[in-house]
Amino acid sequence: MNLIIVEGNIGAGKTTLCKALGKVLNYEVFLEPVKKNPYLELFYKEPKLYATKMQLFLLRKRFSVYLAALKLLTTNKEKVKGVILDRSIFTDYVFAINSYKNDDISDIEFEYYNKLRIQMIAQLPPPSILLYVDVSPETCYKRIHEVRCRECEKPITLEYLQSLDKNYKDFLEGMKDSTATCITLDRNNFGEINEIVSEIKMLKDCKLNVTGCNLKHLFEDEEKLKHIDVTEDLKDVFCNKLKIN
C-alpha cells in the first residue's frame, strides 16, 4: 500500500503532477479542495481577519481527506494500488506558521491551532512517500500571475511565496525524522514524469505503516467531522476577530 503526498509552494505544479502520476501509476488521486474553500479569496484580501478561520477550516478538511484516503486504501486492498494527495494535514503547519510569523494569527490562536493539529497528527500514520515539488518563488510568482491568472490569487506577492518557501524547507528537515521517504523534485521546468515514476516504483520497501493506528476509531472520527464545526470551540475566545455569530 502506498500513500503519497505531493507538496510544494503555490503555483509549483502539484495538481498537474498529481493527475499525471495518478494516471501512470493507476493510483487514486485526492486533489486539494481549492474551489470549495470559502475563505481563500477573503484571506488573500484581508489575511489578519481571515487567517485563523481559514486555517482551522483547512486543518479539518485535510484531516478528513487524509482519513478518506486511508479508508479507501485499507478497505479496498485488492482494487486500490495506492493513493496520491495534493497537499496534506502534515504541511498544513507550513501555512499556519507563515501566517503566525506575519502576525495574521495571534499567539493564543496559534496555540489553539497547534494543539488541535498535534492531536490529529498523533493518530495518523505518516505517508509512505512525500514528494516535494521544488520550484523557486520567482517561478511560482510568474506561473500564478502570468499563466493561470486566478482572480482570487491576484494579491499574492513574491515576498509571501518566499516566506512559504523557507517554511517548507524547514518543514522538510523535520520530516526526515519520520518514517516517510522524502523526495525533492526540481520542477522549475515542466518535464516528463518517467524518472519520477521509476523512482517511486524502485522504492519497494516504502509501504504505508499503520501499525499502532486504531483505524476503526479514525474512520469514525472522519464521519463525525462531516457534522462538526471546529470553530465552535473558538467562540468565547475569538468571536470578535473571527466574526462568528
Backbone as JSON, one array per atom type, in Angstrom:
{
  "sequence": "MNLIIVEGNIGAGKTTLCKALGKVLNYEVFLEPVKKNPYLELFYKEPKLYATKMQLFLLRKRFSVYLAALKLLTTNKEKVKGVILDRSIFTDYVFAINSYKNDDISDIEFEYYNKLRIQMIAQLPPPSILLYVDVSPETCYKRIHEVRCRECEKPITLEYLQSLDKNYKDFLEGMKDSTATCITLDRNNFGEINEIVSEIKMLKDCKLNVTGCNLKHLFEDEEKLKHIDVTEDLKDVFCNKLKIN",
  "N": [[0.85, -1.19, 0.0], [0.64, 2.12, -0.92], [0.84, 5.44, 0.13], [1.01, 8.51, -1.05], [2.06, 11.84, -0.65], [1.93, 14.94, -2.24], [3.73, 17.8, -2.17], [4.31, 21.39, -2.04], [5.06, 24.79, -3.03], [2.68, 27.47, -3.67], [1.51, 27.42, -6.94], [3.45, 25.72, -7.84], [2.94, 23.51, -9.36], [1.71, 21.21, -8.42], [-0.87, 19.98, -8.61], [-1.09, 19.33, -11.34], [1.01, 17.5, -11.53], [0.13, 15.53, -9.7], [-2.18, 14.52, -11.0], [-1.02, 13.48, -13.33], [0.75, 11.52, -12.31], [-1.08, 9.88, -10.99], [-2.51, 8.84, -13.12], [-0.53, 7.39, -14.57], [0.51, 5.61, -12.63], [-1.76, 4.37, -11.86], [-3.12, 5.12, -9.53], [-5.38, 6.26, -6.99], [-6.46, 9.65, -6.82], [-6.46, 12.43, -4.68], [-7.44, 15.61, -4.74], [-6.57, 18.98, -3.76], [-9.08, 20.87, -2.14], [-9.61, 23.53, -3.51], [-11.56, 25.11, -4.86], [-13.71, 24.78, -3.19], [-13.17, 26.12, -0.93], [-14.25, 28.44, 1.23], [-12.98, 30.62, 2.3], [-10.67, 31.41, 1.02], [-10.33, 33.52, -0.98], [-11.13, 35.68, 0.58], [-9.19, 35.58, 2.56], [-6.8, 36.23, 1.17], [-7.34, 38.87, 0.6], [-7.86, 40.09, 3.11], [-5.9, 39.13, 5.26], [-5.37, 39.25, 8.08], [-7.84, 39.2, 9.23], [-9.03, 36.84, 8.37], [-7.23, 34.7, 8.51], [-6.97, 32.81, 10.69], [-9.49, 31.59, 10.79], [-9.65, 30.45, 8.23], [-7.45, 28.71, 8.37], [-8.18, 26.86, 10.31], [-10.4, 25.76, 9.09], [-9.15, 24.53, 6.88], [-7.48, 22.74, 8.22], [-9.27, 20.91, 9.4], [-10.47, 19.97, 7.05], [-8.29, 18.84, 5.65], [-7.54, 16.84, 7.42], [-9.79, 15.23, 7.3], [-9.75, 14.5, 4.58], [-7.35, 13.05, 4.48], [-8.01, 10.89, 6.12], [-10.06, 9.8, 4.6], [-8.6, 8.96, 2.39], [-6.95, 7.04, 3.59], [-8.9, 5.23, 4.41], [-9.98, 4.36, 1.97], [-7.73, 3.14, 0.9], [-7.06, 1.09, 2.72], [-9.32, -0.47, 2.98], [-9.91, -1.4, 0.53], [-7.99, -3.13, -0.57], [-7.52, -4.97, -2.61], [-8.33, -3.73, -4.93], [-7.38, -1.09, -4.97], [-4.32, 0.29, -5.66], [-2.77, 2.33, -4.7], [-2.68, 5.67, -3.25], [-2.74, 9.19, -3.96], [-2.13, 12.34, -2.63], [-2.87, 15.74, -2.99], [-1.24, 18.0, -1.37], [-1.45, 17.95, 2.28], [-2.52, 17.23, 5.69], [-0.19, 17.22, 7.1], [1.57, 19.2, 6.08], [0.02, 21.36, 6.48], [0.74, 22.9, 8.56], [2.81, 24.51, 7.59], [1.62, 26.69, 6.31], [0.18, 27.75, 8.39], [2.16, 28.5, 10.3], [3.41, 30.38, 8.78], [1.48, 32.4, 8.56], [1.31, 33.01, 11.22], [3.88, 34.02, 11.78], [3.7, 36.28, 10.26], [2.07, 37.81, 11.78], [-0.62, 37.5, 11.38], [-2.03, 35.6, 12.62], [-2.72, 35.27, 15.98], [-0.91, 34.81, 19.14], [-2.42, 33.23, 20.98], [-4.32, 32.12, 19.3], [-2.73, 30.63, 17.55], [-1.63, 28.84, 19.32], [-3.89, 27.36, 20.02], [-4.59, 26.29, 17.51], [-2.26, 24.75, 16.96], [-2.26, 22.89, 19.03], [-4.58, 21.46, 18.43], [-3.9, 20.45, 15.92], [-1.66, 18.82, 16.51], [-2.87, 16.85, 18.06], [-4.42, 15.64, 16.1], [-2.51, 14.78, 14.18], [-1.06, 12.95, 15.69], [-2.57, 10.67, 15.66], [-2.37, 9.66, 13.15], [-0.91, 7.62, 10.55], [2.27, 8.31, 9.11], [2.8, 9.44, 5.69], [3.76, 7.11, 3.09], [5.46, 8.02, 1.13], [6.79, 11.23, 0.5], [6.58, 13.65, -1.82], [8.27, 16.42, -2.72], [7.69, 19.24, -4.52], [9.92, 21.19, -5.84], [10.2, 24.43, -6.56], [11.31, 27.59, -7.56], [10.47, 30.6, -5.75], [10.21, 32.81, -7.43], [9.63, 31.7, -9.94], [7.21, 30.46, -9.32], [5.68, 32.72, -8.78], [5.5, 33.89, -11.33], [4.08, 31.92, -12.7], [1.67, 31.98, -11.32], [0.7, 34.59, -11.79], [1.01, 35.05, -14.52], [0.34, 32.81, -15.95], [-1.79, 30.96, -14.89], [-3.52, 32.82, -13.73], [-5.63, 33.31, -11.73], [-8.39, 34.96, -10.34], [-8.72, 35.26, -7.56], [-6.15, 34.99, -6.64], [-4.67, 37.22, -7.18], [-3.73, 39.07, -5.17], [-1.44, 37.81, -4.18], [1.9, 38.03, -3.26], [5.42, 38.22, -4.18], [7.05, 38.18, -1.97], [5.47, 36.84, -0.1], [5.4, 34.27, -1.2], [8.09, 33.67, -1.03], [8.48, 33.51, 1.72], [6.85, 31.32, 2.32], [8.26, 29.37, 0.95], [10.63, 29.19, 2.46], [9.58, 28.28, 4.91], [8.57, 25.83, 4.1], [10.95, 24.46, 3.49], [12.08, 24.31, 6.02], [10.18, 22.68, 7.24], [10.54, 20.27, 5.81], [12.99, 19.4, 6.75], [12.3, 18.57, 9.3], [10.6, 16.43, 8.67], [12.33, 14.47, 7.94], [12.88, 12.94, 10.1], [10.75, 11.29, 10.34], [8.92, 8.29, 9.32], [8.46, 8.52, 6.68], [9.49, 8.47, 3.27], [11.3, 10.96, 1.83], [11.3, 12.84, -1.09], [12.8, 15.17, -3.15], [11.86, 17.15, -5.83], [13.08, 18.84, -8.59], [11.32, 21.12, -10.21], [11.34, 23.42, -11.77], [11.23, 23.66, -14.43], [8.75, 22.38, -16.4], [8.51, 18.94, -17.06], [9.03, 15.57, -18.35], [7.53, 12.82, -16.6], [8.55, 10.37, -16.27], [10.98, 9.64, -14.99], [10.37, 10.2, -12.34], [8.28, 8.41, -11.83], [9.67, 6.01, -12.17], [11.44, 6.15, -10.04], [9.7, 6.03, -7.87], [8.6, 3.47, -8.22], [10.84, 1.97, -7.72], [11.12, 2.14, -5.02], [10.4, -0.13, -3.28], [10.22, -0.94, -0.66], [8.96, 1.06, 0.64], [6.26, 1.28, 2.14], [2.97, 1.95, 3.36], [2.74, 2.28, 6.82], [0.67, 1.16, 9.16], [0.73, 0.24, 11.67], [-0.16, 0.18, 15.05], [-2.07, 2.11, 14.77], [-5.39, 3.0, 15.36], [-7.53, 2.28, 13.24], [-10.28, 1.88, 12.86], [-11.4, 3.55, 14.81], [-10.41, 5.99, 13.86], [-11.74, 6.22, 11.4], [-14.33, 6.47, 12.26], [-14.12, 8.94, 13.46], [-13.73, 10.45, 11.18], [-16.23, 10.38, 10.03], [-17.68, 11.78, 11.96], [-16.54, 14.29, 11.73], [-17.68, 15.36, 9.51], [-19.94, 16.55, 10.39], [-19.33, 18.41, 12.26], [-18.38, 21.63, 13.35], [-15.32, 22.91, 13.72], [-14.7, 25.43, 14.57], [-16.42, 26.12, 16.54], [-15.5, 25.82, 19.17], [-14.03, 28.08, 19.44], [-15.51, 30.29, 19.88], [-15.91, 31.74, 22.35], [-13.39, 32.8, 22.76], [-12.41, 34.0, 20.4], [-14.47, 35.42, 19.16], [-14.89, 38.12, 18.4], [-12.75, 38.79, 16.61], [-12.98, 36.77, 14.66], [-15.52, 37.07, 13.83], [-17.7, 35.37, 14.37], [-20.99, 34.29, 14.54]],
  "CA": [[0.0, 0.0, 0.0], [1.38, 3.36, -0.99], [0.14, 6.71, 0.3], [1.96, 9.54, -1.46], [1.58, 13.22, -0.61], [2.69, 15.84, -3.1], [3.75, 19.1, -1.5], [5.06, 22.42, -2.74], [4.57, 26.16, -2.94], [1.57, 27.85, -4.55], [1.97, 27.59, -8.31], [4.57, 24.82, -8.14], [2.51, 22.48, -10.32], [1.37, 19.98, -7.69], [-2.08, 19.36, -9.13], [-0.74, 18.75, -12.63], [1.84, 16.32, -11.26], [-0.73, 14.52, -9.07], [-3.03, 13.91, -12.02], [-0.18, 12.71, -14.24], [1.22, 10.35, -11.58], [-2.22, 9.01, -10.74], [-2.84, 8.16, -14.37], [0.52, 6.44, -14.93], [0.63, 4.58, -11.59], [-3.1, 3.84, -11.59], [-3.43, 5.43, -8.13], [-6.48, 7.2, -6.76], [-5.93, 10.99, -6.55], [-7.27, 13.34, -3.87], [-6.97, 16.96, -5.01], [-6.86, 19.99, -2.74], [-10.39, 21.47, -2.43], [-9.45, 24.98, -3.65], [-12.82, 25.75, -5.25], [-14.69, 24.64, -2.11], [-12.66, 26.86, 0.22], [-15.0, 29.69, 1.27], [-12.19, 31.69, 2.91], [-9.42, 31.66, 0.29], [-10.31, 34.86, -1.55], [-11.22, 36.61, 1.7], [-7.89, 35.57, 3.24], [-5.82, 36.98, 0.39], [-7.68, 40.29, 0.68], [-7.75, 40.54, 4.5], [-5.32, 38.0, 5.99], [-5.47, 39.37, 9.54], [-9.22, 38.92, 9.63], [-9.49, 35.51, 8.0], [-6.19, 33.67, 8.56], [-7.26, 31.76, 11.66], [-10.69, 30.87, 10.4], [-9.32, 29.62, 7.08], [-6.52, 27.67, 8.76], [-8.95, 25.82, 11.02], [-11.21, 25.11, 8.06], [-8.26, 23.67, 6.11], [-6.99, 21.68, 9.09], [-10.31, 19.89, 9.47], [-10.66, 19.41, 5.71], [-7.15, 17.99, 5.3], [-7.63, 15.66, 8.28], [-10.87, 14.41, 6.75], [-9.29, 13.95, 3.3], [-6.34, 12.04, 4.78], [-8.72, 9.73, 6.62], [-10.77, 9.22, 3.47], [-7.59, 8.26, 1.59], [-6.59, 5.86, 4.37], [-10.03, 4.29, 4.39], [-10.03, 3.78, 0.62], [-6.54, 2.31, 0.69], [-7.01, -0.07, 3.62], [-10.52, -1.3, 2.88], [-10.02, -1.86, -0.86], [-6.61, -3.53, -0.88], [-7.45, -5.74, -3.85], [-8.63, -2.88, -6.08], [-6.65, 0.18, -4.94], [-2.88, 0.07, -5.54], [-2.18, 3.41, -3.92], [-3.38, 6.95, -3.32], [-1.9, 10.38, -4.04], [-2.81, 13.51, -2.09], [-2.38, 17.08, -3.32], [-1.08, 18.57, -0.03], [-1.98, 17.12, 3.36], [-2.56, 17.82, 7.02], [1.17, 17.33, 7.61], [2.15, 20.5, 5.73], [-0.89, 22.45, 6.84], [1.52, 23.71, 9.51], [3.64, 25.46, 6.83], [0.83, 27.9, 6.07], [-0.19, 28.3, 9.7], [3.32, 29.17, 10.88], [3.66, 31.54, 7.94], [0.54, 33.43, 8.98], [1.69, 33.39, 12.6], [5.07, 34.88, 11.68], [3.27, 37.55, 9.66], [1.16, 38.42, 12.74], [-2.02, 37.36, 10.95], [-2.59, 34.71, 13.63], [-2.19, 35.68, 17.28], [-0.29, 33.76, 19.96], [-3.42, 32.33, 21.55], [-4.94, 31.4, 18.18], [-1.76, 29.66, 17.05], [-1.52, 27.8, 20.35], [-5.07, 26.51, 19.88], [-4.44, 25.57, 16.24], [-1.18, 23.78, 17.05], [-2.71, 21.82, 19.93], [-5.54, 20.67, 17.67], [-3.18, 19.75, 14.85], [-0.83, 17.78, 17.12], [-3.77, 15.76, 18.43], [-4.82, 14.95, 14.87], [-1.33, 14.13, 13.59], [-0.63, 11.84, 16.55], [-3.39, 9.5, 15.36], [-2.22, 9.27, 11.75], [0.36, 7.08, 10.06], [2.88, 9.2, 8.12], [2.72, 8.91, 4.32], [4.89, 6.27, 2.72], [6.36, 8.86, 0.33], [6.5, 12.65, 0.37], [7.21, 14.27, -2.99], [8.28, 17.88, -2.61], [7.88, 19.88, -5.81], [10.78, 22.33, -5.53], [10.16, 25.46, -7.6], [11.7, 28.87, -6.97], [9.35, 31.54, -5.54], [10.1, 33.68, -8.61], [8.92, 30.94, -10.98], [5.83, 30.31, -8.84], [5.03, 34.02, -8.94], [5.2, 34.06, -12.75], [3.02, 30.98, -13.06], [0.42, 32.45, -10.71], [0.22, 35.87, -12.36], [1.13, 35.13, -15.98], [-0.14, 31.59, -16.59], [-3.14, 30.55, -14.51], [-4.27, 34.08, -13.6], [-6.86, 33.22, -10.96], [-8.77, 36.25, -9.78], [-8.54, 35.28, -6.11], [-4.72, 34.95, -6.32], [-4.03, 38.47, -7.56], [-2.99, 39.71, -4.08], [-0.25, 37.05, -3.76], [3.15, 38.73, -3.54], [6.64, 37.42, -4.23], [7.52, 38.05, -0.58], [4.66, 35.81, 0.53], [5.87, 32.99, -1.72], [9.45, 33.45, -0.49], [8.36, 33.09, 3.12], [6.33, 29.96, 2.28], [9.36, 28.52, 0.5], [11.51, 28.98, 3.6], [8.89, 27.45, 5.89], [8.52, 24.49, 3.55], [12.27, 23.85, 3.64], [12.22, 23.98, 7.45], [9.3, 21.54, 7.49], [11.14, 19.07, 5.23], [14.04, 18.95, 7.65], [11.63, 17.85, 10.38], [10.01, 15.2, 8.15], [13.38, 13.46, 7.78], [12.85, 12.09, 11.3], [9.57, 10.42, 10.28], [9.13, 7.08, 8.53], [8.19, 8.82, 5.27], [10.62, 8.7, 2.37], [11.14, 12.29, 1.25], [11.96, 13.02, -2.38], [12.69, 16.54, -3.65], [11.85, 17.2, -7.29], [13.3, 20.15, -9.2], [10.31, 21.27, -11.27], [11.32, 24.78, -12.29], [10.81, 23.47, -15.82], [7.88, 21.21, -16.53], [9.15, 17.91, -17.86], [8.45, 14.24, -18.32], [7.44, 12.27, -15.25], [9.04, 8.99, -16.3], [12.01, 9.43, -13.97], [9.69, 10.21, -11.04], [7.56, 7.15, -11.74], [10.67, 4.96, -11.99], [11.97, 6.25, -8.68], [8.65, 5.55, -6.97], [8.5, 2.02, -8.37], [12.03, 1.35, -7.14], [11.0, 2.18, -3.55], [9.51, -1.24, -2.96], [10.08, -1.09, 0.8], [8.24, 2.22, 1.19], [4.84, 0.98, 2.22], [2.28, 2.61, 4.46], [2.81, 1.53, 8.07], [-0.48, 1.53, 10.0], [0.9, -0.43, 12.96], [-0.41, 1.04, 16.2], [-3.15, 3.05, 14.47], [-6.75, 2.48, 15.53], [-8.17, 2.75, 12.02], [-11.73, 1.93, 13.05], [-11.68, 4.77, 15.56], [-10.13, 7.1, 12.97], [-12.79, 6.33, 10.39], [-15.49, 7.0, 12.97], [-13.84, 10.36, 13.6], [-13.91, 11.06, 9.87], [-17.67, 10.56, 9.85], [-18.1, 12.84, 12.87], [-16.04, 15.57, 11.25], [-18.57, 15.87, 8.48], [-21.07, 17.22, 11.03], [-18.82, 19.26, 13.33], [-17.66, 22.86, 13.0], [-14.27, 23.03, 14.72], [-14.61, 26.81, 15.06], [-17.34, 26.3, 17.65], [-14.74, 25.97, 20.41], [-13.33, 29.35, 19.45], [-16.45, 31.41, 20.01], [-15.68, 32.55, 23.54], [-12.08, 33.45, 22.74], [-12.11, 34.76, 19.19], [-15.7, 35.82, 18.47], [-14.77, 39.46, 17.81], [-11.87, 38.8, 15.46], [-13.42, 35.85, 13.61], [-16.89, 37.45, 13.45], [-18.58, 34.2, 14.44], [-22.27, 34.64, 15.14]],
  "C": [[0.88, 1.24, 0.0], [0.47, 4.56, -0.78], [1.18, 7.8, 0.06], [1.33, 10.91, -1.28], [2.53, 14.07, -1.45], [2.58, 17.24, -2.52], [4.55, 20.11, -2.31], [4.36, 23.77, -2.63], [3.36, 26.37, -3.86], [2.13, 28.06, -5.96], [3.11, 26.67, -8.71], [4.22, 23.74, -9.16], [2.15, 21.17, -9.68], [0.19, 19.25, -8.32], [-1.82, 18.67, -10.46], [0.05, 17.46, -12.45], [1.01, 15.19, -10.65], [-1.56, 13.78, -10.1], [-2.22, 13.01, -12.94], [0.31, 11.42, -13.57], [0.1, 9.36, -11.34], [-2.58, 8.19, -11.97], [-1.83, 7.07, -14.71], [0.61, 5.28, -13.93], [-0.67, 3.85, -11.31], [-3.44, 3.96, -10.11], [-4.65, 6.35, -8.08], [-5.89, 8.56, -6.34], [-6.94, 11.81, -5.77], [-6.71, 14.75, -4.05], [-7.37, 17.92, -3.9], [-8.16, 20.71, -3.1], [-10.34, 23.0, -2.53], [-10.78, 25.67, -3.92], [-13.87, 25.7, -4.15], [-14.22, 25.33, -0.84], [-13.34, 28.22, 0.28], [-14.19, 30.88, 1.79], [-10.99, 32.13, 2.09], [-9.33, 33.09, -0.24], [-10.34, 35.92, -0.45], [-9.87, 36.72, 2.42], [-6.86, 36.4, 2.48], [-6.08, 38.49, 0.46], [-7.46, 40.86, 2.08], [-7.2, 39.41, 5.37], [-5.46, 38.08, 7.51], [-6.85, 39.01, 10.05], [-9.59, 37.45, 9.42], [-8.46, 34.39, 8.12], [-6.54, 32.51, 9.47], [-8.45, 30.92, 11.23], [-10.41, 29.95, 9.21], [-8.42, 28.45, 7.48], [-7.22, 26.53, 9.49], [-9.85, 25.05, 10.06], [-10.35, 24.1, 7.29], [-7.74, 22.5, 6.94], [-8.01, 20.55, 9.16], [-10.48, 19.2, 8.12], [-9.53, 18.45, 5.36], [-7.09, 16.73, 6.16], [-8.65, 14.7, 7.69], [-10.44, 13.75, 5.44], [-8.26, 12.84, 3.52], [-7.0, 10.75, 5.28], [-9.48, 9.02, 5.49], [-9.82, 8.43, 2.58], [-7.16, 6.97, 2.28], [-7.67, 4.78, 4.28], [-10.12, 3.58, 3.04], [-8.9, 2.78, 0.42], [-6.58, 1.02, 1.5], [-8.24, -0.98, 3.53], [-10.77, -1.82, 1.46], [-8.66, -2.32, -1.38], [-6.49, -4.24, -2.23], [-7.61, -4.84, -5.08], [-7.77, -1.62, -6.14], [-5.16, -0.07, -4.68], [-2.21, 1.13, -4.66], [-3.0, 4.67, -4.07], [-2.35, 8.09, -3.34], [-2.72, 11.56, -3.54], [-2.1, 14.79, -2.52], [-2.41, 17.9, -2.03], [-1.76, 17.68, 1.02], [-1.98, 17.87, 4.67], [-1.15, 18.0, 7.58], [1.78, 18.69, 7.3], [1.17, 21.65, 5.92], [-0.17, 23.44, 7.75], [2.34, 24.79, 8.8], [2.89, 26.78, 6.65], [0.42, 28.57, 7.38], [0.97, 29.08, 10.32], [3.67, 30.41, 10.08], [2.76, 32.7, 8.34], [0.86, 33.93, 10.39], [2.89, 34.33, 12.58], [4.74, 36.25, 11.09], [2.31, 38.32, 10.55], [-0.3, 38.42, 12.28], [-2.77, 36.41, 11.88], [-1.92, 35.06, 14.96], [-1.57, 34.5, 18.04], [-1.31, 32.74, 20.44], [-4.13, 31.52, 20.46], [-4.01, 30.31, 17.66], [-1.59, 28.51, 18.04], [-2.69, 26.83, 20.23], [-4.95, 25.65, 18.62], [-3.42, 24.44, 16.39], [-1.56, 22.6, 17.95], [-3.66, 20.88, 19.19], [-4.84, 19.83, 16.61], [-2.34, 18.6, 15.41], [-1.68, 16.58, 17.52], [-4.2, 14.95, 17.22], [-3.66, 14.14, 14.3], [-0.93, 12.89, 14.37], [-1.39, 10.55, 16.24], [-3.11, 8.91, 13.99], [-0.89, 8.61, 11.44], [0.95, 8.07, 9.06], [2.72, 8.61, 6.72], [3.9, 8.0, 4.05], [5.93, 7.08, 1.96], [5.87, 10.3, 0.33], [7.29, 13.19, -0.81], [7.13, 15.78, -2.84], [8.63, 18.49, -3.97], [8.62, 21.2, -5.57], [10.85, 23.29, -6.72], [10.49, 26.79, -6.94], [10.48, 29.77, -6.79], [9.13, 32.44, -6.75], [9.33, 32.99, -9.74], [7.46, 30.74, -10.6], [5.04, 31.6, -9.08], [4.62, 34.23, -10.4], [4.06, 33.14, -13.18], [1.67, 31.44, -12.54], [-0.16, 33.63, -11.46], [0.26, 35.94, -13.88], [0.57, 33.91, -16.7], [-1.57, 31.27, -16.18], [-4.05, 31.72, -14.19], [-5.62, 33.94, -12.9], [-7.14, 34.54, -10.27], [-8.44, 36.33, -8.29], [-7.07, 35.34, -5.7], [-3.97, 36.22, -6.69], [-3.24, 39.13, -6.42], [-1.7, 39.0, -3.67], [1.02, 37.77, -4.2], [4.32, 37.76, -3.6], [7.16, 37.18, -2.82], [6.76, 36.94, 0.15], [5.13, 34.42, 0.08], [7.27, 32.65, -1.21], [9.39, 32.96, 0.96], [7.79, 31.67, 3.21], [7.43, 28.97, 1.89], [10.3, 28.19, 1.66], [10.87, 28.04, 4.63], [8.73, 26.01, 5.41], [9.85, 23.77, 3.74], [12.52, 23.47, 5.1], [11.39, 22.75, 7.8], [9.93, 20.24, 6.99], [12.25, 18.51, 6.09], [13.44, 18.12, 8.79], [11.07, 16.51, 9.93], [11.05, 14.09, 7.97], [13.42, 12.5, 8.97], [11.66, 11.14, 11.31], [9.9, 9.19, 9.45], [8.89, 7.32, 7.04], [9.49, 8.98, 4.49], [10.39, 10.01, 1.65], [11.96, 12.42, -0.03], [11.73, 14.46, -2.84], [12.83, 16.54, -5.17], [12.07, 18.62, -7.77], [12.35, 20.28, -10.38], [10.21, 22.71, -11.75], [10.96, 24.78, -13.78], [9.95, 22.22, -15.88], [8.55, 20.19, -17.45], [8.42, 16.6, -17.77], [8.45, 13.68, -16.89], [7.99, 10.85, -15.16], [10.06, 8.69, -15.21], [11.38, 9.37, -12.57], [8.98, 8.88, -10.81], [8.53, 6.0, -11.48], [11.21, 4.95, -10.57], [10.96, 5.72, -7.66], [8.56, 4.02, -7.01], [9.69, 1.3, -7.77], [11.96, 1.29, -5.62], [10.03, 1.11, -3.07], [9.26, -1.39, -1.46], [9.3, 0.06, 1.44], [6.74, 1.96, 1.15], [4.24, 1.68, 3.45], [2.3, 1.72, 5.7], [1.69, 2.01, 9.0], [-0.42, 0.84, 11.36], [0.67, 0.56, 14.11], [-1.52, 2.06, 15.98], [-4.51, 2.37, 14.62], [-7.59, 2.99, 14.36], [-9.69, 2.84, 12.17], [-12.14, 3.2, 13.77], [-11.47, 6.0, 14.67], [-11.24, 7.3, 11.96], [-14.1, 6.81, 11.0], [-15.33, 8.5, 13.17], [-14.09, 11.09, 12.29], [-15.39, 11.31, 9.59], [-18.19, 11.7, 10.73], [-17.7, 14.22, 12.35], [-16.94, 16.2, 10.2], [-19.7, 16.72, 9.09], [-20.63, 18.18, 12.14], [-18.11, 20.49, 12.77], [-16.61, 23.09, 14.07], [-14.11, 24.46, 15.24], [-15.54, 27.07, 16.23], [-16.6, 26.54, 18.96], [-14.08, 27.33, 20.53], [-14.23, 30.53, 19.8], [-16.13, 32.33, 21.19], [-14.4, 33.36, 23.46], [-11.92, 34.41, 21.57], [-13.33, 35.37, 18.49], [-15.6, 37.18, 17.8], [-13.92, 39.43, 16.54], [-12.41, 37.95, 14.32], [-14.84, 36.17, 13.12], [-17.8, 36.22, 13.38], [-19.86, 34.57, 15.14], [-22.64, 33.63, 16.23]]
}
